[in-house]
Amino acid sequence: MCNSAALISVIVPVWNAHDYLERCIDSIIHQTYTNLEIILVDDGSSDDSLEICRSFERKDTRIKVFHKENGGQGSARNFALEHCQGQYVGFVDNDDWILPTMYERLMELICKYKVNVSRCDDAQSVEEIGKDVRGDFFLSKEEFHKEFFCDIVGGHVTDRLFERKLIGEYRFPNSKTIEDTRFIRQLVQNINGEAFTKEKLYFYTVREDNTSNKFARTYISSFERAMEYQSRYEEAIRLFPGYQDLLLQKSTTFACGCIRILLQTKKKKSNDFEMMAGFLRKYKSQIWKNKSIAWKYKLFVLML
């Protein structure tokens, strides 16, 4: 049974965020939903981020500050999950900010539709607020599984609210670019549906030096995404035949991209090359028959 006044733990991993941190924390403490536990985990910052966190802690009893050696965003989130007390859990990145009604709306959706996950839309500028589309939407367990598994709905944790029981002992993996998606994938079989609003309540800050941008432009992104989609495709062969074509198309596209980079950097004999090429060779006939895969990729696979 949903408790509309339940404690929400808001987890913020913090690392060298001097220019953004006050805005982030300020947006959380001024939520219209006030029953919050705000957990700030300083992940070995070398600037004054820890002191900024401490200053907020002294002013708001809902805030708990922890400090740990640097281990990355996933590590900081996992640390917080070991210490949070809320019946529900949300995540905010230290350079982003949220509208005052975000957690009130997400809790309303969970209670209205009796689901264990809710989601809002996100934006990159305040100018997008006026483009909000009011109205609530709902994906059943089966619909959510298909749309998430096939990458139709996004895999961010920051624009969602999760029931704590759903997370259980699952934790964020050691990943550079798609740790959110890999985290949710662990939960997906136990998600009983997702309610969402197209209101833009979460605001991303686009930074050239943030983790996602730093690695998204590198080989790491292509490789990790290729591995994720290959894993999903092989799972679909066994369990979800209706998902196979789309997942094979994504697997092939990213694998070819990885191989192209490896050839350019003269790493044809690397283990990564063999992993990517091995997948493409194994499913060569399926790739050739797949109408959604572009001819340039099919020809590329034939030349391996």
C-alpha positions as CSV (number, residue, x, y, z in Angstrom):
1,M,0.0,0.0,0.0
2,C,1.4,3.4,-1.0
3,N,2.1,5.8,1.8
4,S,1.9,9.3,0.3
5,A,3.9,10.8,3.2
6,A,6.7,8.1,3.2
7,L,10.3,9.1,3.6
8,I,12.2,9.7,0.4
9,S,16.0,9.3,0.4
10,V,17.6,11.6,-2.2
11,I,21.1,10.5,-3.1
12,V,23.6,12.9,-4.5
13,P,27.2,11.8,-5.4
14,V,29.5,14.7,-5.1
15,W,32.8,15.3,-6.8
16,N,34.5,18.6,-7.5
17,A,31.2,20.4,-8.1
18,H,32.0,23.9,-6.6
19,D,30.3,25.8,-9.4
20,Y,27.0,23.8,-9.3
21,L,26.6,22.2,-5.9
22,E,24.8,25.0,-4.1
23,R,22.2,25.2,-6.8
24,C,21.7,21.4,-6.8
25,I,21.3,21.1,-3.0
26,D,19.1,24.2,-2.8
27,S,16.7,22.8,-5.3
28,I,16.3,19.6,-3.2
29,I,15.8,21.2,0.2
30,H,13.1,23.5,-1.3
31,Q,11.0,20.6,-2.5
32,T,7.2,20.8,-1.8
33,Y,7.5,17.2,-0.7
34,T,9.3,17.8,2.6
35,N,9.7,14.3,4.2
36,L,13.2,13.9,2.7
37,E,16.5,12.4,3.7
38,I,19.2,14.1,1.6
39,I,22.4,12.0,1.4
40,L,25.4,13.8,0.1
41,V,28.4,11.5,-0.6
42,D,31.7,13.4,-1.2
43,D,33.7,11.1,-3.5
44,G,37.2,12.4,-2.7
45,S,36.8,15.9,-4.0
46,S,39.9,18.0,-4.3
47,D,38.0,21.3,-4.2
48,D,35.8,22.7,-1.4
49,S,32.7,20.6,-2.3
50,L,32.9,18.7,1.0
51,E,32.8,22.0,3.0
52,I,29.8,23.2,0.9
53,C,28.0,20.0,1.8
54,R,28.9,20.4,5.5
55,S,27.6,24.0,5.5
56,F,24.2,22.8,4.3
57,E,24.2,19.9,6.8
58,R,24.6,22.5,9.6
59,K,21.5,24.3,8.4
60,D,19.1,21.4,7.5
61,T,18.7,18.4,9.8
62,R,17.5,16.3,6.8
63,I,20.9,16.4,5.3
64,K,23.5,13.7,6.0
65,V,27.1,14.1,4.6
66,F,29.5,11.3,4.0
67,H,33.1,11.4,2.7
68,K,34.9,8.5,1.0
69,E,37.9,7.9,-1.2
70,N,37.3,8.5,-4.9
71,G,35.7,5.6,-6.6
72,G,33.4,7.1,-9.1
73,Q,29.7,8.0,-9.3
74,G,28.4,4.4,-9.1
75,S,30.6,3.8,-6.0
76,A,29.2,6.9,-4.3
77,R,25.6,5.9,-5.0
78,N,26.2,2.4,-3.7
79,F,27.7,3.8,-0.6
80,A,24.6,5.9,0.0
81,L,22.3,2.9,-0.6
82,E,24.0,1.2,2.3
83,H,23.1,4.1,4.6
84,C,19.7,5.4,3.4
85,Q,16.6,4.9,5.4
86,G,13.8,6.0,3.0
87,Q,11.0,3.8,1.8
88,Y,11.6,5.4,-1.6
89,V,14.9,6.5,-3.3
90,G,15.7,9.2,-5.8
91,F,19.0,10.2,-7.4
92,V,20.2,13.7,-8.4
93,D,23.6,14.4,-9.9
94,N,25.7,17.2,-8.3
95,D,25.7,19.5,-11.3
96,D,21.9,19.2,-12.0
97,W,18.9,20.7,-10.3
98,I,15.2,19.9,-9.9
99,L,11.9,21.8,-9.9
100,P,10.3,22.2,-6.5
101,T,7.4,19.9,-7.3
102,M,9.4,17.0,-8.7
103,Y,9.2,14.5,-5.8
104,E,5.6,15.5,-4.9
105,R,4.6,14.6,-8.5
106,L,6.6,11.4,-8.6
107,M,5.1,10.2,-5.3
108,E,1.6,11.1,-6.6
109,L,2.2,9.0,-9.6
110,I,3.3,6.0,-7.6
111,C,0.3,6.2,-5.4
112,K,-2.2,6.8,-8.2
113,Y,-1.1,3.9,-10.3
114,K,0.2,1.6,-7.5
115,V,3.5,1.1,-9.2
116,N,7.1,0.8,-7.7
117,V,8.7,3.3,-10.2
118,S,7.7,6.7,-11.5
119,R,9.4,9.1,-13.9
120,C,9.2,12.7,-15.1
121,D,10.6,14.3,-18.3
122,D,13.9,16.2,-18.2
123,A,15.3,19.3,-19.9
124,Q,18.6,21.2,-20.4
125,S,17.3,24.8,-20.0
126,V,14.5,26.6,-18.2
127,E,13.1,27.8,-21.6
128,E,11.8,24.2,-22.0
129,I,9.4,24.5,-19.0
130,G,6.7,26.2,-21.1
131,K,6.7,23.2,-23.4
132,D,5.4,20.9,-20.6
133,V,2.7,18.5,-21.6
134,R,0.3,17.9,-18.7
135,G,-1.2,14.5,-18.1
136,D,-0.1,11.3,-16.5
137,F,0.8,8.1,-18.5
138,F,1.3,4.5,-17.5
139,L,3.2,1.5,-18.8
140,S,2.2,-1.9,-17.6
141,K,4.8,-4.4,-16.4
142,E,4.9,-6.0,-19.9
143,E,5.0,-2.7,-21.7
144,F,7.7,-1.2,-19.5
145,H,9.9,-4.3,-19.9
146,K,9.7,-4.2,-23.7
147,E,10.3,-0.5,-24.0
148,F,13.2,-0.5,-21.6
149,F,14.7,-3.7,-22.9
150,C,14.6,-2.4,-26.5
151,D,15.9,1.0,-25.4
152,I,12.7,2.8,-26.3
153,V,12.4,4.5,-22.9
154,G,15.4,6.1,-21.3
155,G,17.6,4.4,-18.7
156,H,18.3,7.3,-16.4
157,V,17.9,6.9,-12.7
158,T,17.9,10.7,-12.0
159,D,14.4,11.4,-13.4
160,R,12.9,8.5,-11.5
161,L,11.7,7.6,-8.0
162,F,12.1,4.0,-6.9
163,E,10.6,2.0,-4.1
164,R,13.5,0.9,-1.9
165,K,12.3,-2.7,-1.7
166,L,12.6,-2.9,-5.5
167,I,16.3,-2.0,-5.3
168,G,17.0,-4.5,-2.5
169,E,20.6,-5.7,-2.7
170,Y,21.1,-4.6,-6.3
171,R,23.9,-2.0,-6.8
172,F,25.4,0.1,-9.6
173,P,28.0,-1.7,-11.7
174,N,31.5,-0.6,-12.4
175,S,30.8,1.1,-15.7
176,K,32.0,4.3,-17.4
177,T,29.0,5.3,-19.6
178,I,25.8,3.3,-19.0
179,E,25.8,2.4,-15.3
180,D,22.2,3.8,-15.0
181,T,20.9,1.5,-17.7
182,R,22.8,-1.5,-16.3
183,F,21.5,-0.8,-12.8
184,I,17.8,-0.6,-14.0
185,R,18.2,-3.7,-16.0
186,Q,18.8,-5.7,-12.8
187,L,15.5,-4.4,-11.5
188,V,13.4,-4.7,-14.6
189,Q,11.8,-8.1,-13.9
190,N,10.5,-6.8,-10.6
191,I,9.2,-3.5,-11.8
192,N,5.4,-3.8,-11.7
193,G,4.8,-0.9,-14.1
194,E,6.0,2.7,-14.5
195,A,3.9,5.8,-14.2
196,F,5.3,9.0,-15.8
197,T,4.6,12.6,-16.6
198,K,5.9,14.7,-19.5
199,E,6.4,17.6,-17.2
200,K,10.0,18.7,-17.3
201,L,11.0,18.5,-13.7
202,Y,14.7,17.5,-13.8
203,F,17.3,19.8,-15.4
204,Y,20.6,18.5,-16.7
205,T,23.7,20.6,-16.9
206,V,25.7,20.0,-20.1
207,R,29.4,20.1,-19.2
208,E,32.3,19.3,-21.4
209,D,34.2,17.8,-18.5
210,N,31.5,15.7,-16.8
211,T,31.8,11.9,-16.7
212,S,29.1,11.1,-19.3
213,N,30.4,13.6,-21.9
214,K,34.0,12.6,-21.2
215,F,33.5,9.0,-22.0
216,A,30.6,9.2,-24.5
217,R,33.0,10.6,-27.1
218,T,35.5,7.7,-26.6
219,Y,35.9,4.1,-27.6
220,I,34.6,3.2,-24.1
221,S,31.1,4.2,-24.9
222,S,30.8,2.2,-28.1
223,F,32.4,-0.9,-26.4
224,E,30.2,-0.8,-23.3
225,R,27.0,-0.3,-25.3
226,A,28.0,-3.0,-27.7
227,M,28.5,-5.4,-24.9
228,E,25.2,-4.4,-23.3
229,Y,23.2,-4.9,-26.4
230,Q,24.9,-8.2,-27.3
231,S,23.9,-9.5,-23.9
232,R,20.4,-8.3,-24.3
233,Y,20.2,-9.9,-27.8
234,E,21.3,-13.3,-26.5
235,E,18.8,-13.1,-23.7
236,A,16.1,-12.2,-26.2
237,I,16.9,-15.3,-28.2
238,R,16.1,-17.4,-25.2
239,L,13.3,-15.5,-23.7
240,F,11.9,-12.6,-25.8
241,P,11.9,-13.5,-29.5
242,G,9.9,-10.4,-30.4
243,Y,12.8,-8.2,-29.4
244,Q,15.4,-9.9,-31.4
245,D,15.5,-7.8,-34.6
246,L,15.9,-4.4,-32.9
247,L,18.5,-5.6,-30.4
248,L,20.5,-7.3,-33.2
249,Q,20.4,-4.1,-35.1
250,K,21.8,-2.1,-32.1
251,S,24.4,-4.8,-31.3
252,T,25.7,-4.9,-34.9
253,T,25.9,-1.1,-35.2
254,F,27.9,-0.6,-32.0
255,A,30.1,-3.7,-32.6
256,C,31.0,-2.4,-36.1
257,G,31.8,1.0,-34.6
258,C,34.1,-0.6,-32.0
259,I,35.9,-2.6,-34.7
260,R,36.4,0.4,-36.9
261,I,38.1,2.3,-34.0
262,L,40.2,-0.7,-33.2
263,L,41.4,-1.0,-36.8
264,Q,42.2,2.7,-36.9
265,T,44.3,2.4,-33.8
266,K,45.9,-0.8,-35.1
267,K,44.6,-3.0,-32.3
268,K,43.2,-5.8,-34.5
269,K,44.8,-8.5,-32.3
270,S,43.3,-7.2,-29.0
271,N,40.8,-9.1,-26.9
272,D,38.2,-6.4,-27.5
273,F,38.5,-7.0,-31.3
274,E,38.0,-10.7,-30.9
275,M,35.0,-10.2,-28.7
276,M,33.3,-7.9,-31.2
277,A,34.3,-9.8,-34.3
278,G,33.3,-13.1,-32.7
279,F,29.8,-11.9,-32.0
280,L,29.3,-10.6,-35.6
281,R,30.7,-13.8,-37.1
282,K,28.5,-16.0,-34.8
283,Y,25.3,-14.2,-35.9
284,K,26.4,-13.4,-39.5
285,S,23.4,-15.2,-41.1
286,Q,20.9,-13.4,-38.8
287,I,22.5,-10.1,-39.5
288,W,22.2,-10.7,-43.2
289,K,18.5,-11.5,-42.9
290,N,17.7,-8.5,-40.6
291,K,15.9,-5.9,-42.7
292,S,16.6,-3.1,-40.1
293,I,20.4,-3.4,-40.4
294,A,21.9,-1.1,-43.0
295,W,23.8,-2.6,-46.0
296,K,27.1,-0.9,-45.0
297,Y,27.1,-2.9,-41.8
298,K,26.1,-6.2,-43.5
299,L,29.0,-5.7,-45.9
300,F,31.3,-4.9,-43.1
301,V,30.4,-8.1,-41.3
302,L,30.9,-10.1,-44.5
303,M,34.5,-8.9,-44.8
304,L,35.5,-10.0,-41.3
